[in-house]
Amino acid sequence: MTDEIGHGVRLAEPVDRRRLGQVSGVNTICNALPASCRIGLLEHFGTGNLGDDATVTTVLQQIQSRWPTASLVGLSLDPQDSERRHGIRCFPIRQSVFPFEREWSSASRPASPDRYAQKLKSTLKKTGPLFRFAKAISNILIVRPAQFIREAVFLGHSLLLASQLDLIIICGGGQLLDWGGPWAFPYTLFKWVLVAKCTNAKCIFLNNGAGPLDAPLSRWFIKRALSMANYISLRDGASARFLRTIGFQGKVSVVADSAWGLRLPDGLMKRQSEPTQELVIGIAPMAYGDSSRHWVDDNPGYRRLIDSLAEFSGRMLERGHRIKLVSSDIWFDSQALADLDEAIHRSYPAVAPGRVMRESVTGVSDLLASLSRLDCYVTCRFHGVVFASLVNVPTLALSPHPKVTTLMEDMELSDYCVDISKCDTEDLLVRFDHLIADMDGVSARIHRHVDRFQSLLAHQFDGLFSVNAETVEDEHVLSTRSVR
C-alpha cells in the first residue's frame, strides 16, 4: 500500500500526531501539521457532476497555493476519472463503484443489454414463490457473506491508506444526506471518519450541505461521524439548522459552498451586463422524476417538466432568441437534454432548426466557457446557479431540493426560483421578463454576493491552511454566523 499511494504523488515524512490533540480549535490543526503534510480529499465525485468536481478543484487550488509542498490524494467514486480530471492519485471510497459514465451517459450506453441474461431472469421469475425462495437463500448463503468479506478487505486497505495520511477533508458538496439509503452516503462518511480516528489522522468536514436524512440509521451514521470530526463547517444556515433537528449539538460554522472560491480559467470572458436584442438562453433540464434514473418515481411529472421547458424554449425562439442546452451534470442529465432537444424540435419545427444548440461539455472549464456566452440560464441544479453566477449570468432556478431555494434566498433572488414539480411555462415567462427588465439590479446582487462568499472562503482557507496560521485568532477564522 505504501508503494501504491506513493505512485504519482510525493509523500512527506511522518509527523508527530500526538501534537494534534493537545489544544482544540481550527488553528490546532494548522499549527500541528507541516506545510508538507499528506492530505486526502474525500468527495462523492467521479459521477459526472461538475459541481462536485469544482468543489474538489477549489480545495486543491486553495491548499496548493498556501501549502505547495503538501501531498494530496483523492478519495473518489471513480478514481480513474478523478485522476484524469484533477491530476492527483485517487483511490475508491467504496469497495465497489458504480459505472457512472457507462450507465448515465446517453452517448456511451451499450447498444443492447445481455439478452441471454435478461431472458433467463424473466424465465426464473415466472416460477413465482420458488424463485423468491431461491433468491432469499442465495442472499443469505452467498450474496451477503460475500459482501461482508469484500467490505472487510476494503476496510483493511482503507486503514493502510489512512495510516499514511495526516488529514482527511470531506470536501463539501451536499454529502450529508441519505440518497441511496443509509449504506450509501451516511455509512461511507462514517466509515472514513472512523478509519481516520483509528489511524490518528485528523478529519474535517469542509463547507458541506446537509439533508435530507430520513432513515434513523442514516442520522445515526452522520451524527457519529460529525462527533468524531475535528472541525465542521457548512455551506448555509439551513444545513446547520437541519443538523440541530436530528440531534447533533456539536459546534459548526456556516461559511459558503467551496465552489464559490473556484479560480476561473485564464482568458475566460464574463458576460457583459448589457444584453443584446437577440438573447442566448441556456436551458439545463434534469432527470427529476425519470424512474430509470432518478430516485423520485414520477414519469408523468418528468414529461411535464420536459414539455414545459420545451414550450418555454419555443416561445423564446419565436421572440427571436437562441437556445443553448447545457448542464452542469454531464452524464446523469444527458438523457434529459436529449429529451428536451427532441421535444423542442418536434413542437417547434419552423423555428428550432439552427437556433437550438446542444453544447458538448466534458469538464468545468468547458462549462464555464459555455455559460459565459449566455445572457440567462435556466437550471435545476445548485451548482448550476453557482457556475452561472461566477461568470455573472443571471439564472432562473427550478428547485428540486431546498438547497437551491436556500441559495437563491441567500442571493436575494427568490423571485427567480420555483419548485421544479410546479414548473409552469407561463410562470417562467413572467419571471424571465421580470429578470430581463431588472438585469442591472440582478447583476449587482450577483456580484455583491459572489464577493461576499469568496471573502468568507478566503478567510476560512487562510485560517485553515496558512503557513503562519498561529497569527490568526480562532474566532476570526470562522464566519460570524457560527452556530453552537
VOTI-246099 format. One record per residue (C-alpha): x, y, z. Coordinates in steps of 0.5 Angstrom, whole numbers, plus 2048, in hexadecimal, padded with zeros to 3 digits. Each point is the difference from the previous one (the first is absolute). Layout:
BEGIN
XYZ
...
END
This chain:
BEGIN
800800800
806805801
8027FF7F9
7F98017FE
7FF806803
8078037FE
7FF7FF7F9
7FF8067FC
800804807
806802805
7FE7FF807
803804805
8047FD806
7FB7FE806
7FE805805
7FF7FF808
7F97FF800
800801808
8008077FF
7FA8017FC
7FB7FE806
803805805
7FC8067FF
7F98017FD
7FF8047FA
8018017F9
807803801
8027FA804
7FF7FC7F9
8048057FC
806801805
8017F9801
8007FE7F9
8068027FC
7FF8037F9
8037FA7FD
7FA7FB803
7FC7FB7FD
7F98017FF
7FA7FC7FD
7FB8047FC
7F97FC801
7FA8017FC
7FB7FC7FC
8038037FA
8017FC7F9
7F98007FE
8008057FB
7FD805805
8048067FE
7FE804807
8047FA804
8068007FB
800808801
8007FF808
8067FC800
8048047FB
7FE806804
8037FD806
8067FD7FC
8018077FE
800803807
8047FB803
8068007FB
800808800
801800807
8047F9801
8037FF7F9
8047FA804
7FA7FD802
7FF7F97FD
7F97FF7FE
7FC7FA7FE
7F87FF7FE
7FB7FB803
7FB7FF7FB
7FA7FC7FD
8047FF7F9
808801802
8027FF7F8
7FB8067FE
802804806
8087FF7FF
7FF8037F9
7FC806802
804802806
8077FE7FF
8017FC806
8007F9802
7F97FD802
7FD7FB804
7F97FD801
7FC802806
7FB7FA7FF
8027F87FF
7FC8007F9
7FF8067FC
7FA8027FB
8028007F9
7FD8077FF
8028027F9
7FE7FA7FD
7F9800804
7FE8077FF
8038037FA
7FB7FF7FA
8068007FC
8047FB803
7FB7FB802
8007F97FD
7FC7FF7FA
7FD7FA802
7FF7FC807
8027F9801
7FA7FD7FD
8027F9803
801802807
7F98047FF
7FC7FA7FD
8037FB806
7FE805805
7F98017FD
7FF7F9800
8027FF807
7FB805802
7FB7FC7FD
8017FB806
7FD804805
8017FE807
8057FB7FE
8048067FD
7FF804806
8027FB805
8077FE7FC
801808800
800800807
8047FA801
8058037FB
800807804
8017FC807
8057FB7FE
8048037FA
7FF8087FF
800803807
8067FC802
8048027FA
7FE807801
802800807
8077FC7FE
8018067FB
7FF805805
8047FD805
8068007FB
7FE8077FD
801803808
8067FD800
8038037FA
7FD807803
8037FF806
8077FF7FD
7FF8067FB
7FD805806
8067FE804
8058047FB
7FB806801
801806805
7F98037FE
7FA7FE7FC
7FB8057FE
7F97FF7FE
8008057FA
7F9803800
7FA7FF7FC
7F97FD802
8037FA803
7FC800807
7FA7FC7FD
7FE7F97FF
7FE8007F9
8017F87FE
7FF7FE808
804800806
8057FC7FD
8028057FA
802807802
7FF7FF808
8047FA801
8058027FB
802806804
7FF7FD807
8057FA7FE
8058057FD
800805806
8007F9805
8067FE7FC
804807801
7FF7FF807
8037F9800
8068037FD
800806804
7FF8047F9
7FC807801
7FA8017FD
7FC8067FE
7F98017FC
8018067FC
7FA8047FE
7FB7FA7FF
7F98007FF
7FB7FC804
7F97FD7FF
7FC7FC7FF
8027FA805
7F97FC800
8027FA803
8027FF807
8077FC7FF
8028067FB
7FF805805
8047FC805
8067FF7FB
8008077FF
800802807
8057FB802
8058037FA
7FF807802
8017FF807
8077FD7FE
8028067FC
805805802
7FD8067FC
7F98007FD
7FE8067FB
7F98007FC
7FE8047FA
7FA803802
7FC801806
7FA7FC7FE
8057FA801
802802807
7F9800802
7FF7FA7FD
8057FC804
7FD803806
7FA7FD7FE
8037F9800
803801807
8078027FE
802805805
8088017FF
8038067FD
7FF8027F9
8028067FC
7FC8037FA
8048027FA
7FF7FF7F9
8007FB7FB
8077FF7FE
7FF8007F8
7FF808801
807800801
8027FD7F9
8058037FC
7FE8027FA
8047FD7FA
8048057FC
7FD8047FB
7F97FF802
7FC8067FE
7FA801805
7F98027FD
7FF8087FE
7FB803805
7FC8027FA
7FC7FB7FC
8008017F8
7F98007FD
8017F87FE
8017FC806
8037FA801
7FD7FC806
8037FA803
7FB7FA802
8027FA805
7FB7FB801
8017FB805
7FD7F8800
7FC802806
7FA7FB800
8037FC7FB
7FF7F9803
8067FD7FC
805805803
7FD804806
7FE7FE807
7F98037FF
7FC7FC7FC
7FB8047FC
8017FF7F9
7FA8057FE
803805804
8067FF7FD
7FD8017F9
7FC806803
807803801
8037FF7F9
7F98027FD
800807804
8078017FE
7FF7FF7F9
7FA805800
804805803
8067FF7FB
7FB8007FB
7FE807802
807802801
8017FE7F9
7FA8047FD
802806803
8077FF7FC
8047FE806
8057FA7FF
8007FA805
8067FC802
7FF7F9804
8067FF805
8007FD807
805800806
7FF7F9800
8037FD7FA
7FD7F8801
7FA800804
7FC8057FD
8037FE7F9
7F97FD7FE
7FC806803
8048047FB
7FF7FB7FA
7F8800802
800808800
8038017FA
7FC7FB7FC
7F9803804
8028077FD
8017FE7F9
7FA7FB800
7FC806803
8038067FC
8037FD7F9
7FF8077FD
805804805
8047FB803
8057FD7FB
806804800
7FE804806
8017FB805
8077FD802
8027FA805
806802803
8067FB800
803801808
8057FB803
802804806
800806804
8048057FB
7FB7FE7FA
7FA801804
802807803
8028027F9
7FA7FE7FD
7FC803806
8048077FF
7FD8007F9
7F9800802
7FB806802
7FC7FC805
8007F9803
7FA7FB802
8037FB804
7FD7FB805
8077FF804
803803806
8078017FD
7FD8027F9
7FE806804
807801803
8037FF7F9
7FC8057FC
801805806
8077FF800
8008037F8
7FB805802
7FA7FC7FC
7F9801804
7FC7FA801
7F97FD800
8007FA805
7FC7FA800
8017FE807
8007F8801
802801807
800805806
8088017FF
7FE8047F9
7FB804804
804802805
8068027FC
7FB8057FC
7FD803806
808801802
8018047FA
7FA804800
7FD7FC7FA
7FA7FD803
7FB8037FA
8047FC7FB
7FF7F9804
7FB7FB7FF
7FE7F9802
8027FB7FB
7FA7FC801
7FC8067FF
8038027F9
7FC8047FC
8018047F9
7FC806802
803801806
8077FF7FE
7FF8057FA
7FD805805
8077FF805
8048007F9
7FD8077FE
801803807
8077FE800
8028037FA
7FD806802
804800806
8067FE7FD
805805803
7FD7FF807
8007F9800
8078007FD
802805806
7FD7FB805
8047FA7FD
807804800
7FF802807
7FE7F9803
8067FD7FC
805805803
7FD7FE807
8007F97FF
8078007FD
802804806
7FE7FC805
8037FA7FD
8078037FF
800802808
7FE7F9801
8057FD7FC
805805803
7FF7FD807
8007F97FE
8068007FB
804806801
8087FF802
7FF805805
7F97FD803
802802807
8008077FF
7F87FF7FE
7FB800806
7FB7FA800
7FA805801
8028047F9
8027FA7FC
7F87FD800
7FA8047FE
7FD805804
7FA7FB7FF
8037FB804
7FA7FB803
8027FD807
END
